[in-house]
Amino acid sequence: MARRSTPKVPFSSKPWSCGRSDGGNDGERGAELARYLEEVRRLGSGRGYDDAGSAGSALAALAASMSEALAGVRLAGEAELAAEVEEELGLGRSVLFEGAHGVLLDATRGFVPHVTSTDTTFAPAESLAARIVPGRPLFRLGITRAYATRHGAGPFVTEDPGLTEALPEPHNVPNPWQGAMRAGPLDLVALRYALSVATAGPVALAVTHLDRLSGLGTVRVATRYEVDGAPASPIPGVRPLARCRPVYEERPGWEGDLSSCRTPGDLPPEARAFLRFLELPEGLDSPVVLASVGSFAAETVFLGED
């Protein structure tokens, strides 16, 4: 796949994280934690407990579950962090600053009130990097699935119950505070907006879950919105979004198991064409540097010169 050059990645390789990369039992742990939290809600409401002992058992189980989840987390002061980052860079390694939420959940730039309470753009990492390693180059990587999802309430212009049923989420189980995961075709309107407010610098893209679109036939992509048949502004407010309808471009789908693909040439031609389309100005106008084709870290295609 011939493509424009992308800057080398100066920050990646040895992040501090408590996450799993081995396809472990995150779904089961999430369901267990949800059950514990529901018990705590019952405790707060005064329902369902005959004595303090049963209430205490629920709290103890919740504490144990959360302690296990947080066991790999270490908090470091800025000076300590700066020293460790400098050490890693001095060894020729890279450092990854990882975000936790999508840009559309940002406290001020997202679809209020369906947002988190923090800044979910690149700004916090950019500010921290500028303080602890001033002058170092940054490589910004935006991550999107090959289709759209939303976990919880809020506007979702491309939501498609049929696609939600076709693409079940074994590791994002329904829970009391968010409900079920919803899915829909990729929404370029929302993604263009996210890119425009995420940072002033260039952003490369990682497209995940490409394998999950295999065998679904035509792949639809929302390229613009309409309200009552008339073009809508790219990102209106939350209330008008409920009236927006997506306008789709249909692209050829592909078949087969992609999990063994490791190079662009291994991908079906239609999948390569889909990724190339996302790079164009009428797509997302950003280079796609990798695509995931399975649940494991090794199941990744790095996109460069053929």
C-alpha positions in Angstrom: 0.0 0.0 0.0 1.8 3.1 -1.2 1.3 5.9 1.3 2.7 9.1 2.6 5.6 9.0 5.1 4.7 9.1 8.8 7.1 10.3 11.5 8.9 7.7 13.5 7.4 6.9 17.0 9.7 8.4 19.7 7.4 7.5 22.6 6.1 3.9 22.9 7.5 0.6 24.3 7.5 0.4 28.1 4.3 2.0 29.5 3.3 1.6 33.1 -0.1 -0.1 33.0 -2.3 -2.5 34.9 -4.1 -3.6 31.8 -4.0 -7.1 30.3 -2.8 -7.8 26.7 -3.3 -11.6 26.7 -7.0 -11.7 26.0 -7.7 -12.6 29.7 -10.9 -12.7 31.7 -11.6 -9.0 31.7 -15.3 -9.5 30.8 -15.8 -11.9 33.8 -14.0 -9.5 36.1 -16.1 -6.6 34.8 -19.3 -8.6 35.5 -18.1 -9.5 39.0 -17.3 -5.9 39.8 -20.7 -4.8 38.5 -22.4 -7.3 40.9 -20.4 -6.0 43.8 -21.3 -2.4 42.9 -25.0 -3.4 42.7 -24.7 -4.8 46.2 -23.2 -1.5 47.4 -26.2 0.4 45.9 -28.6 -1.9 47.7 -26.6 -1.2 50.9 -27.0 2.5 50.4 -30.7 2.2 49.8 -31.2 0.0 52.9 -32.7 -2.8 50.7 -31.9 -6.5 51.0 -29.7 -6.7 54.1 -30.9 -8.2 57.4 -27.8 -7.4 59.4 -24.5 -5.5 59.3 -22.6 -8.7 58.7 -24.1 -9.3 55.2 -23.6 -5.7 54.3 -20.0 -5.9 55.4 -19.4 -9.0 53.4 -20.5 -7.1 50.2 -18.2 -4.2 51.0 -15.3 -6.6 51.7 -15.8 -8.4 48.4 -15.9 -5.1 46.5 -12.7 -4.0 48.3 -10.9 -7.2 47.4 -11.9 -7.0 43.7 -10.8 -3.4 43.4 -7.5 -4.1 45.2 -6.7 -6.9 42.7 -7.5 -4.5 39.8 -5.3 -1.8 41.2 -2.4 -4.0 42.3 -0.3 -3.1 39.2 -0.8 0.7 39.5 2.0 2.8 41.0 1.6 6.5 41.5 4.7 8.6 40.9 5.5 12.3 41.5 6.4 14.5 38.5 10.1 14.6 39.4 10.3 10.8 39.8 8.4 10.3 36.6 10.7 12.7 34.7 13.7 10.8 35.9 12.3 7.5 34.8 11.2 8.8 31.4 14.7 10.3 30.8 16.3 7.0 31.8 14.1 5.1 29.3 14.8 7.6 26.5 18.5 7.4 27.3 18.4 3.7 26.7 16.9 4.2 23.3 13.4 3.2 24.4 10.2 5.0 23.9 7.5 6.0 26.4 3.8 5.8 25.9 1.3 8.2 27.4 -2.1 6.5 27.2 -5.5 8.1 27.2 -8.4 6.5 28.9 -11.6 7.9 27.1 -12.7 8.9 23.7 -12.6 12.6 22.7 -16.4 12.8 22.4 -16.5 12.1 26.2 -14.4 15.2 26.9 -15.9 17.4 29.7 -16.1 20.5 27.5 -15.7 19.4 23.9 -17.9 16.2 24.1 -21.7 15.8 23.8 -22.6 17.3 27.2 -24.1 16.0 29.5 -23.1 12.6 28.3 -19.4 13.1 29.1 -16.8 12.2 31.7 -15.4 14.8 34.1 -11.9 15.1 32.6 -10.0 16.4 29.6 -9.8 13.4 27.2 -7.9 15.1 24.4 -4.1 15.0 23.8 -3.7 18.1 26.0 -2.9 16.5 29.4 -0.2 14.2 27.9 1.2 17.1 25.8 1.4 19.3 28.8 3.0 16.6 31.0 5.6 15.7 28.3 6.4 19.4 27.8 7.2 19.7 31.5 9.1 16.5 32.1 10.9 16.1 28.8 10.8 19.5 27.1 11.7 19.6 23.5 11.2 15.9 22.8 9.2 15.1 19.7 5.7 13.7 20.2 3.9 11.1 18.0 0.2 11.4 18.4 -1.9 8.2 17.7 -5.6 8.3 17.6 -7.5 5.0 17.9 -10.8 4.1 16.4 -12.6 0.9 15.7 -13.5 0.1 12.1 -17.1 0.7 13.2 -18.8 2.9 15.8 -19.7 2.0 19.3 -21.2 3.7 22.4 -21.4 2.2 25.9 -24.0 4.1 27.8 -26.6 6.8 27.1 -26.1 9.7 24.7 -26.4 10.6 21.1 -25.4 8.0 18.5 -26.3 9.0 15.0 -25.3 5.8 13.3 -26.7 3.4 15.8 -27.8 0.2 14.1 -29.5 -2.5 16.2 -28.8 -5.1 13.5 -25.1 -4.4 13.6 -25.2 -4.4 17.5 -26.6 -7.9 17.3 -24.1 -9.0 14.7 -21.1 -7.7 16.7 -21.6 -8.9 20.3 -19.3 -7.6 23.0 -18.0 -10.4 25.2 -15.7 -8.1 27.2 -18.0 -5.1 27.5 -20.9 -6.7 29.3 -24.0 -4.7 30.3 -23.7 -3.1 33.7 -26.0 -1.1 36.0 -24.3 2.3 35.3 -23.9 2.2 31.5 -26.3 -0.4 30.2 -25.4 -2.3 27.0 -22.9 -1.6 24.3 -24.4 -0.2 21.1 -22.9 -0.4 17.6 -23.3 1.2 14.2 -21.4 2.0 11.0 -18.3 4.1 11.2 -19.2 7.8 11.7 -16.7 10.0 9.9 -18.6 13.2 10.9 -18.0 12.5 14.6 -14.4 11.3 14.0 -13.5 14.4 12.0 -14.8 16.6 14.8 -12.9 14.5 17.4 -9.7 15.0 15.4 -10.3 18.7 15.0 -10.5 19.3 18.8 -8.1 16.7 20.0 -4.9 18.5 19.3 -3.3 21.1 17.1 -0.6 18.7 16.0 -0.7 15.9 13.3 -2.4 12.7 14.3 -1.8 9.2 12.9 -4.6 6.6 13.2 -4.9 3.0 14.5 -8.0 1.2 13.2 -9.0 -1.7 15.4 -11.5 -4.5 15.0 -11.0 -4.6 11.3 -11.5 -8.4 11.4 -15.0 -8.1 12.9 -16.3 -6.6 9.6 -15.4 -9.7 7.7 -18.4 -11.5 6.2 -20.9 -8.7 6.8 -21.2 -7.8 3.1 -21.2 -4.1 2.2 -19.5 -1.8 4.7 -21.3 1.5 5.3 -19.6 4.7 6.3 -21.4 7.8 7.4 -19.9 10.8 5.5 -22.4 13.6 6.5 -25.6 14.3 8.4 -29.0 15.5 7.3 -31.9 17.0 9.3 -35.3 16.7 7.6 -33.6 16.0 4.3 -31.4 19.1 4.5 -27.6 19.1 5.2 -26.8 19.5 8.8 -23.9 21.3 10.4 -21.0 18.8 11.0 -21.4 18.6 14.8 -24.6 20.2 16.2 -25.5 20.3 19.8 -26.8 17.2 21.7 -30.5 17.9 21.1 -30.2 18.5 17.4 -28.1 15.3 17.1 -31.2 13.4 18.0 -32.8 14.7 14.8 -29.8 14.0 12.6 -29.8 11.2 10.1 -26.6 9.7 8.6 -25.9 9.8 4.9 -23.9 6.7 4.1 -21.3 5.7 1.5 -21.3 2.0 0.8 -18.0 0.3 0.2 -17.3 -3.3 -0.8 -16.9 -5.7 2.1 -14.5 -8.6 2.5 -14.6 -12.2 3.6 -12.3 -14.5 5.6 -10.4 -14.7 8.8 -7.9 -11.8 9.0 -6.1 -12.9 12.2 -3.1 -14.3 10.3 -2.5 -11.1 8.3 0.7 -9.3 9.2 1.4 -7.1 6.2 -0.8 -4.9 4.1 -0.5 -7.4 1.2 -2.0 -10.1 3.4 -5.3 -8.2 3.8 -8.1 -8.6 1.3 -8.0 -5.9 -1.4 -11.3 -4.5 -0.1 -10.0 -4.1 3.4 -6.9 -2.3 2.1 -9.1 0.0 0.0 -11.2 0.7 3.1 -8.1 1.8 5.1 -6.9 3.9 2.1 -10.3 5.6 1.9 -10.0 6.7 5.6 -6.7 8.4 4.8 -8.2 10.6 2.0 -9.5 14.1 2.5 -13.0 12.8 2.0 -12.3 10.2 4.8 -10.3 11.4 7.9 -7.4 13.0 6.1 -4.9 11.3 8.5 -2.5 8.4 7.8 -3.5 5.0 9.1 -0.4 3.4 10.5 -1.7 0.2 11.9 -4.8 -2.0 12.0 -5.7 -4.8 14.4 -7.1 -8.0 13.0 -7.7 -10.0 16.2 -7.8 -9.9 20.0 -4.0 -10.4 20.6 -1.2 -7.9 20.3 0.5 -10.0 17.6 -2.6 -9.8 15.4 -1.6 -6.4 14.1 -0.9 -5.1 10.6 1.6 -2.2 10.4 1.0 -0.1 7.4 3.9 1.3 5.4 5.5 1.1 2.1 4.8 -2.2 0.3 
